[in-house]
Amino acid sequence: MTAARSGPAFSVHDIPFSAYGSWFDISPVVAEKTYAEDLHLVSHQNGMHGVLRLVPLDPATGDRAETRVEATPGLLTWTDGKGRVELAYETPDTVRLRGSGTHFGVLAAARTLTPFSGTYFFHDPAANAHVFTSYETGRRYRVTLLSGVLADTVGDQALGGADRGVTVSARGGGDWEIAIEEFDTARPPYVSSAPFDAVTAAAHAAFADFVDTVAPWRSEATPAAELAAYVVWSATVAAQGLVTRPGVLMSKHWMDKVWSWDHCFNALALAPGRPELALDQFHLPFDHQDESGALPDSVTHSEVLYNFVKPPIHGWAFGHLRRTLPTPPDRTELALAYERLERWTDFWLTARRAPGADLPHYQHGNDSGWDNATTFDPERVVVTADLAAFLVLQLHELASLAAELGKGDEAARWTRTAAETQAALLDQLWNGDRFVARSAGTGDTWSSAGLLDLMPIALGEHLPAEVAGTLADHIKAHLTPYGLATELPTSPHYVADGYWRGPIWAPATVLVEDGLRRAGHERLADDISARFRALCETHGFAENFDALTGTGLRDRAYTWTASSYLLLAHDHHLRAEAATGATPDRRTR
């Protein structure tokens, strides 16, 4: 049996076991905040669905065996005092399992089959294999015996309520082995491509190659880099359904979508080592840009939502992206980005500006990405400073792109619009001490104790020095030992697990750190970076974190958190190299 480990060990309770390109994972997490007793094959096609239950069984009694589960990027194992089961990805849609000293059950997760839900199970004589068909995913799951025997089969062709599945065991104390495939309607009978040990070696090598390209700079000073890379690698799915390109989901737990600002941080982390994948991440939501120029709120395998949008950080992101790519984008790539950013910007300048208004507005906190931030407590249809600031950065990027593309008149127009928008931001929303929000309907203004009101620091070098300095002072008040609280901990509205009303979030951290650094507040930026990196190294890559304890909250395997760690760790590495006079890494931001 395989004994060697490769890559970081992790708990499948927090991070699903999966592989680059796969649309399913192996995990006990079967729904939002729902943990099953057994590991499941969980598919993300047509939603998140736990399809198959994977159960080590005691050979003597047939009862569920109590096992210890261990995982590294290429190999998942169940072990107890009597036996061992190993699972590895052979291809993105096929896993191989091998065991000894234990029986193993592959069972439908749902016992009830109706005309519209559940899992049907039968033996396919054409492939000499057993097949589960899932109404929820619309896909088939085929189990092929490679060695050993089928000790039991239950529920073959059963309707209604029934157990369904197979139990596999070994002959005479040897090993048993099976393959499980996810596919659409039909494919040739499964034929093994390699021995099990070669499959695990290839799986380890695939991840090792990924981490070597994405984080070649990693060292003992960046102890979470490999696990961060695994979170991103394992959450990447192949182009399928409405996901038009290879895409990094936010998670292969229940946050299994691509949201239209989350993707920017994944693109930036991938840019130096995986430039094509990085550009795919940037463009994926733009593939669904609507006639108005708006981006969708989110994209999944079988669903695109347009009921909200997300903030226009894309100009900021593309500016960083094209300076980070190992080879600068060619004219065709620049022209595509320009056209898409132009339409996205025009959406904000037309559909989201009231008649006579200088500044655009959000229609709900969800549009900002900060869904329930206290800025939106008085009203939801609001002109906010963060939106104007991001739009100014996007206008500057459009001007730069237009100039590179030889569109001088358009470059001048974008530069002029950026200046006018920033002037309106400072004139209408800056009160001398902080930025306020304004009702798009009544014109009433208010401020909050939320970090969102301080996000214009993202303007960096474009801000007047006195404004940047005042914002920096306010930002310091949000800094806990673990990072930037999204609501002042002293605020009566602070909630430890309040989503955007207190917890630390990766995107806010990256945007603030970058803006402070560009505004000349490097020491504070260094401090924010260091605290967030230490937070991830201690508490992992959760969706967000308790600002006062550091505990990871909500989804525990979030890719924009992992990517933000990689971004900040890489930049810190580059600064350290520069400070020592070492030859700089060619992959710079």
C-alpha positions in Angstrom: 0.0 0.0 0.0 1.1 3.6 -0.6 2.8 5.1 2.4 4.6 8.2 1.1 3.1 11.6 1.5 3.5 14.5 -0.9 2.3 18.1 -0.2 0.7 19.5 2.8 -1.7 17.4 5.0 -5.1 18.9 5.6 -8.5 18.1 7.2 -11.3 17.2 4.8 -13.6 18.7 7.4 -12.2 22.1 6.3 -10.9 21.6 2.8 -12.5 19.2 0.3 -10.3 16.6 -1.4 -10.4 17.2 -5.1 -8.3 17.8 -8.2 -7.7 20.5 -10.8 -10.5 20.3 -13.5 -12.9 18.1 -11.5 -16.5 19.0 -10.9 -16.7 16.8 -7.8 -14.9 16.4 -4.5 -14.7 14.0 -1.7 -15.9 15.6 1.6 -18.3 15.3 4.5 -19.7 18.7 3.7 -22.9 18.0 1.7 -24.7 21.4 2.0 -24.3 24.8 3.6 -22.9 24.2 7.2 -24.1 20.5 6.9 -21.5 17.8 7.7 -22.3 14.2 7.1 -20.9 11.3 9.2 -19.3 9.7 6.1 -17.4 11.2 3.3 -19.4 11.7 0.1 -18.8 12.2 -3.5 -20.1 15.7 -3.9 -20.8 17.0 -7.3 -21.1 20.7 -8.3 -22.8 20.2 -11.6 -26.3 21.7 -11.5 -25.8 22.8 -7.9 -24.1 21.2 -5.0 -25.2 17.6 -4.4 -23.9 14.8 -2.2 -24.4 11.9 -4.6 -22.6 8.9 -3.2 -21.8 7.9 0.3 -18.3 6.3 0.7 -18.2 3.9 3.8 -15.4 1.7 5.1 -17.0 -1.4 6.6 -15.9 -3.9 9.2 -15.3 -7.2 7.4 -16.5 -9.3 10.3 -19.7 -7.5 11.1 -20.5 -5.5 8.0 -21.0 -2.4 10.2 -19.5 1.0 9.5 -15.9 1.0 10.6 -14.5 3.8 12.7 -11.5 5.2 10.7 -9.1 8.0 10.7 -9.2 10.1 7.5 -6.0 11.8 6.2 -5.5 13.8 3.1 -2.7 15.3 1.0 -3.1 16.9 -2.4 -2.7 13.6 -4.2 -4.1 11.0 -1.9 -7.0 10.5 0.5 -6.9 7.6 3.0 -9.2 5.9 5.6 -7.3 3.8 8.2 -8.0 1.8 11.3 -6.2 -0.9 13.2 -7.3 -3.5 10.7 -7.2 -2.0 7.2 -6.7 0.9 4.9 -8.5 2.5 1.9 -6.9 4.9 -0.5 -8.5 7.2 -3.1 -6.8 9.2 -5.8 -7.9 11.1 -8.9 -6.9 9.4 -12.1 -8.5 12.1 -14.3 -10.8 15.0 -13.4 -13.9 12.8 -13.7 -12.5 9.5 -12.4 -11.2 8.4 -9.0 -9.5 5.1 -8.2 -10.0 3.4 -4.8 -7.9 0.6 -3.4 -8.3 -1.2 -0.1 -7.1 -4.0 2.1 -8.3 -5.4 5.5 -11.7 -3.7 5.1 -14.8 -3.9 3.0 -16.1 -0.7 1.4 -19.5 0.5 0.5 -20.4 2.9 -2.4 -24.0 3.8 -1.7 -26.5 6.3 -3.0 -26.7 9.2 -0.6 -30.4 9.6 -1.0 -32.6 6.6 -0.1 -35.8 8.0 -1.8 -36.3 7.9 -5.5 -39.2 9.8 -7.1 -40.0 10.6 -10.7 -38.1 13.9 -10.2 -35.5 13.4 -7.5 -33.1 10.9 -6.0 -30.7 8.4 -7.5 -31.5 5.3 -9.6 -29.2 2.3 -9.5 -28.7 -0.6 -11.8 -26.1 -3.0 -13.3 -25.1 -2.1 -16.9 -24.4 -5.3 -18.8 -22.8 -3.4 -21.7 -20.0 -2.1 -19.4 -20.2 -4.8 -16.7 -20.4 -2.1 -14.1 -22.9 -0.6 -11.7 -24.3 2.8 -12.4 -26.0 5.5 -10.3 -28.0 8.1 -12.2 -28.7 11.4 -10.3 -31.7 13.6 -10.9 -30.1 16.4 -9.0 -26.9 16.6 -11.1 -28.2 15.1 -14.3 -25.1 12.9 -14.5 -24.2 9.2 -14.1 -21.7 7.7 -11.6 -20.3 4.3 -12.7 -18.5 1.9 -10.4 -16.2 -0.6 -12.1 -14.6 -3.5 -10.2 -10.9 -3.8 -11.1 -9.9 -6.4 -8.5 -11.5 -8.2 -5.5 -15.2 -9.2 -5.4 -18.6 -7.6 -4.9 -19.5 -8.8 -1.5 -23.0 -7.3 -1.7 -25.3 -5.4 -4.1 -28.5 -3.8 -2.9 -31.3 -1.9 -4.6 -30.5 -2.9 -8.2 -33.4 -1.3 -10.2 -35.3 -0.5 -7.0 -37.9 2.2 -7.0 -39.2 4.3 -4.1 -37.4 4.1 -0.8 -34.4 1.7 -0.7 -30.7 1.4 0.0 -28.8 1.3 -3.3 -25.2 0.4 -3.9 -22.4 -2.1 -3.8 -19.9 -3.4 -1.2 -16.5 -4.5 -2.4 -14.0 -6.7 -0.7 -10.8 -8.6 -1.4 -10.1 -12.2 -2.2 -8.1 -14.1 0.3 -6.6 -11.2 2.2 -5.4 -9.3 -0.8 -6.4 -5.9 -2.1 -9.5 -4.8 -3.8 -9.8 -1.9 -6.3 -12.5 0.0 -8.0 -12.9 3.1 -10.3 -15.7 5.6 -10.0 -16.5 7.9 -12.9 -18.8 10.9 -13.4 -20.1 11.4 -16.9 -23.1 12.4 -19.0 -24.9 9.6 -20.8 -22.6 6.9 -22.1 -18.9 6.1 -22.6 -16.9 2.9 -23.4 -16.3 0.5 -20.5 -13.7 1.7 -18.1 -10.1 0.4 -18.7 -7.4 1.1 -16.3 -4.7 3.5 -17.6 -2.1 2.8 -15.0 -1.4 0.9 -11.7 -2.8 2.6 -8.6 0.6 3.7 -7.4 1.3 5.4 -10.7 -2.1 7.1 -10.5 -1.1 8.6 -7.1 2.3 9.6 -8.3 0.8 11.4 -11.2 -1.7 13.2 -9.0 1.1 14.3 -6.6 3.1 15.5 -9.7 0.3 17.5 -11.1 -0.1 19.5 -7.9 3.6 19.8 -7.4 3.9 21.3 -10.9 1.1 23.8 -10.1 2.6 25.0 -6.9 6.0 25.2 -8.4 4.7 27.6 -11.0 2.3 29.6 -8.8 4.6 29.9 -5.8 8.2 29.2 -6.8 9.2 31.8 -4.2 7.8 29.9 -1.2 10.1 29.2 1.7 9.9 28.6 5.5 8.9 32.2 5.8 5.7 31.4 3.9 4.5 28.2 5.5 1.0 28.3 4.2 1.9 28.8 0.5 1.5 25.2 -0.5 -1.8 24.8 1.2 -3.0 28.0 -0.3 -2.0 26.8 -3.8 -3.9 23.5 -3.1 -7.1 25.3 -2.2 -6.9 27.2 -5.5 -5.8 24.1 -7.6 -8.4 21.8 -6.1 -11.3 24.3 -6.6 -10.5 24.8 -10.4 -13.0 23.2 -12.7 -12.9 22.5 -16.4 -14.9 24.6 -18.8 -18.4 23.1 -18.8 -22.0 24.2 -18.8 -22.1 28.0 -18.3 -18.6 28.1 -17.0 -17.1 29.1 -20.4 -13.4 28.7 -19.4 -11.4 26.8 -16.8 -12.7 28.5 -13.7 -11.7 28.8 -10.1 -14.8 28.4 -7.9 -14.8 30.3 -4.7 -15.0 26.9 -3.0 -15.9 23.3 -3.6 -18.1 23.6 -0.5 -21.4 25.5 -0.8 -19.8 28.7 -2.1 -19.3 26.9 -5.4 -19.7 29.9 -7.7 -17.6 32.5 -9.5 -18.7 35.9 -8.2 -17.9 39.0 -10.3 -15.3 40.5 -8.1 -13.9 37.4 -6.2 -12.5 36.2 -9.5 -10.1 39.2 -9.7 -8.1 38.1 -6.7 -7.7 34.6 -8.1 -6.6 36.0 -11.4 -3.9 38.2 -9.7 -2.5 35.3 -7.7 -2.3 33.1 -10.8 -0.8 35.7 -13.2 2.9 35.2 -12.7 2.9 31.4 -13.0 -0.3 30.5 -14.8 -0.9 33.5 -17.1 -3.5 31.8 -19.4 -5.5 30.5 -16.4 -5.2 34.0 -14.9 -6.7 35.7 -18.0 -9.4 33.1 -18.0 -10.4 34.0 -14.5 -10.5 37.7 -15.4 -12.6 37.2 -18.4 -15.0 34.5 -17.3 -17.7 36.8 -15.9 -17.3 39.1 -18.9 -18.3 36.2 -21.1 -21.8 36.8 -19.6 -21.8 40.6 -19.8 -25.3 41.7 -20.7 -26.6 44.3 -23.3 -26.3 47.1 -20.8 -22.6 46.3 -20.1 -23.4 44.9 -16.6 -21.6 41.9 -15.3 -23.6 39.1 -13.7 -23.6 38.8 -10.0 -22.4 35.2 -10.2 -21.8 32.3 -12.6 -22.2 28.5 -11.8 -22.3 25.4 -13.9 -26.0 25.8 -14.7 -27.0 29.3 -13.5 -26.1 32.9 -14.2 -27.6 35.5 -11.9 -28.1 39.1 -12.8 -30.3 40.3 -9.9 -27.3 42.2 -8.4 -23.9 43.2 -9.8 -20.5 43.6 -8.1 -18.2 46.7 -7.6 -16.1 47.8 -10.6 -12.7 46.8 -9.3 -11.9 45.3 -12.7 -9.9 48.2 -14.0 -7.7 48.1 -10.8 -7.4 44.4 -11.2 -6.5 44.4 -14.9 -3.9 47.1 -14.4 -2.2 44.9 -11.8 -2.7 41.8 -13.9 -1.1 43.1 -17.1 1.9 44.3 -15.1 2.3 40.9 -13.5 2.0 38.6 -16.4 5.4 37.2 -17.5 4.7 38.3 -21.1 2.8 41.6 -21.6 -0.7 41.1 -23.2 -0.6 41.6 -27.0 -2.7 44.1 -28.8 -5.6 41.7 -29.3 -5.8 40.9 -25.6 -5.6 44.6 -24.7 -8.3 45.4 -27.2 -10.6 42.7 -25.7 -10.1 44.0 -22.2 -10.6 47.6 -23.3 -13.9 46.8 -25.0 -15.2 44.9 -22.0 -14.1 47.4 -19.4 -15.5 50.2 -21.5 -19.0 48.6 -21.6 -18.8 47.8 -17.8 -17.8 51.5 -17.1 -20.6 52.8 -19.3 -23.1 50.8 -17.3 -22.1 52.7 -14.1 -22.0 56.0 -15.9 -25.5 55.6 -17.4 -27.7 53.0 -15.8 -26.4 53.7 -12.3 -26.3 57.5 -12.4 -29.6 59.3 -11.6 -30.5 62.3 -13.9 -28.1 65.2 -13.2 -26.0 63.1 -10.8 -22.2 63.2 -10.9 -21.7 59.9 -9.1 -23.2 56.4 -9.5 -25.1 54.5 -6.9 -25.6 50.9 -5.6 -29.1 49.5 -5.4 -28.3 47.2 -2.5 -25.4 46.3 -0.3 -25.0 43.1 -2.4 -23.9 45.3 -5.4 -20.9 46.5 -3.3 -19.9 42.9 -2.4 -20.2 44.0 1.3 -23.8 42.7 1.5 -24.8 43.8 5.0 -22.2 46.5 5.8 -23.5 49.1 8.2 -23.1 51.8 5.5 -26.4 50.4 4.0 -28.4 50.4 7.3 -30.3 53.7 6.7 -31.0 53.0 3.0 -29.9 50.5 0.3 -30.0 52.7 -2.9 -27.0 54.7 -2.0 -24.1 56.8 -3.5 -21.0 55.5 -1.7 -17.4 56.6 -1.8 -15.9 53.2 -2.5 -17.9 52.9 -5.7 -16.7 56.3 -6.9 -13.1 55.4 -6.0 -13.2 52.1 -7.9 -14.8 53.8 -10.9 -12.0 56.4 -10.9 -9.4 53.7 -11.0 -11.2 51.9 -13.8 -11.4 55.2 -15.8 -7.6 55.6 -15.4 -7.0 52.1 -16.6 -9.3 52.7 -19.6 -7.3 55.9 -20.4 -4.0 53.9 -20.2 -5.4 51.1 -22.4 -6.8 53.6 -24.9 -3.4 55.3 -25.2 -1.6 52.0 -25.8 -4.2 51.2 -28.5 -3.6 54.5 -30.2 -7.0 55.9 -29.2 -5.8 59.3 -28.2 -9.2 61.1 -28.1 -10.7 58.3 -26.0 -7.7 58.4 -23.6 -8.3 62.1 -23.1 -12.0 61.5 -22.5 -11.4 58.8 -19.9 -8.8 60.9 -18.2 -11.2 63.9 -18.0 -14.0 61.7 -16.7 -11.7 60.3 -14.0 -10.8 63.8 -12.9 -14.4 64.9 -12.8 -15.6 61.8 -10.9 -12.8 62.2 -8.3 -13.6 65.9 -7.9 -17.3 65.1 -7.3 -16.2 62.4 -4.8 -14.2 64.8 -2.8 -16.7 67.7 -3.1 -19.9 65.7 -2.4 -18.8 62.9 0.0 -15.7 64.1 1.9 -16.6 66.0 5.0 -13.1 66.9 6.0 -12.6 63.9 8.3 -14.2 60.9 6.5 -16.3 60.0 3.5 -20.1 59.8 3.9 -22.8 57.9 2.0 -25.7 59.7 0.4 -29.2 58.6 -0.4 -29.7 58.4 -4.2 -33.3 59.5 -3.6 -33.3 62.2 -0.9 -29.7 63.4 -0.8 -29.5 62.7 2.9 -26.0 61.8 4.1 -24.6 59.6 6.9 -21.4 57.9 8.0 -20.8 54.6 9.7 -18.2 52.8 11.7 -17.6 50.4 8.8 -14.4 49.9 6.9 -16.4 50.3 3.7 -16.4 54.1 4.1 -12.6 54.1 4.2 -12.2 52.1 1.0 -11.3 55.2 -1.2 -7.8 54.6 0.1 -7.7 52.3 -2.9 -7.1 55.4 -4.9 -3.6 55.5 -3.5 -1.4 58.0 -5.3 -4.5 59.8 -6.8 -5.7 61.0 -3.3 -4.6 64.3 -1.9 -2.0 63.6 0.8 -4.1 65.0 3.6 -7.1 62.9 2.7 -4.9 59.7 2.4 -3.4 60.5 5.8 -6.7 60.9 7.5 -8.0 57.7 6.0 -4.9 55.9 7.2 -5.5 57.1 10.7 -9.0 55.8 10.6 -7.9 52.5 9.1 -5.5 52.0 12.1 -8.5 51.9 14.4 -9.9 48.9 12.5 -6.6 46.9 12.9 -6.9 44.1 15.4 -4.1 41.6 16.2 -5.4 39.5 13.3 -6.2 42.2 10.7 -8.7 44.7 9.5 -12.1 44.4 11.1 -14.9 45.4 8.7 -16.7 47.2 11.6 -15.0 48.9 14.4 -15.0 46.5 17.3 -16.2 49.3 19.6 -19.2 49.9 17.4 -22.6 48.9 18.8 -23.3 47.2 15.4 -20.2 45.0 15.6 -21.0 41.3 15.4 -18.3 38.6 15.7 -19.8 36.4 13.0 -21.7 39.3 11.3 -20.5 38.8 7.8 -19.5 42.4 6.8 -20.3 43.8 10.2 -17.0 42.9 11.9 -15.1 39.9 10.5 -11.8 40.2 8.6 -12.1 39.6 4.8 -9.3 39.0 2.3 -10.5 41.4 -0.6 -10.8 44.4 1.7 -7.3 43.6 3.1 -5.7 43.4 -0.3 -7.4 46.6 -1.6 -6.5 48.6 1.5 -3.0 47.3 1.7 -2.4 48.2 -2.0 -3.9 51.6 -1.7 -2.0 52.5 1.5 1.3 51.4 -0.2 0.6 53.5 -3.3 -0.3 56.5 -1.1 3.0 56.3 0.7 1.8 54.7 4.0 4.1 51.7 3.6 4.6 50.9 7.3 0.9 50.5 7.9 0.6 48.5 4.7 3.4 46.2 5.9 1.6 45.7 9.2 -1.7 44.8 7.6 0.0 42.4 5.3 1.9 40.7 8.1 -1.1 40.3 10.3 -3.2 38.8 7.5 -0.5 36.4 6.4 -0.1 35.3 10.0 -3.8 34.9 10.3 -3.9 32.5 7.3 -0.9 30.6 8.5 -2.6 29.9 11.8 -6.3 29.7 10.9 -6.4 28.7 7.3 -8.3 30.1 4.3 -11.8 30.6 5.6 -14.4 32.9 3.9 -13.8 35.4 6.7 -12.4 35.5 10.2 -13.4 36.6 13.7 -11.6 39.9 14.1 -10.9 39.4 17.8 -10.0 35.7 17.9 -8.8 35.0 14.4 -11.1 32.0 14.2 -12.1 31.0 10.6 -15.8 31.5 9.8 -18.3 30.3 7.3 -16.9 28.4 4.3 -13.4 27.1 5.4 -11.9 26.6 1.9 -12.3 29.9 0.1 -10.1 30.6 -2.9 -10.0 34.4 -2.8 -8.6 34.1 0.8 -5.9 31.6 -0.4 -5.1 33.8 -3.4 -4.9 36.9 -1.3 -2.4 35.1 1.0 -0.4 34.2 -2.1 -0.5 37.8 -3.4 0.6 39.3 -0.1 3.3 36.6 0.6 4.8 37.0 -2.9 4.9 40.8 -2.6 6.5 40.5 0.8 9.1 38.1 -0.6 9.9 40.6 -3.4 10.3 43.5 -0.9 12.6 41.3 1.2 14.7 40.5 -1.9 14.9 44.2 -2.8 16.0 45.1 0.7 18.8 42.6 0.7 19.9 43.4 -2.8 19.1 39.9 -4.0 18.3 39.3 -7.6 14.6 40.0 -7.8 12.1 37.4 -8.8 11.1 38.1 -12.5 7.5 37.6 -11.6 6.7 41.0 -10.1 3.5 42.9 -9.6 
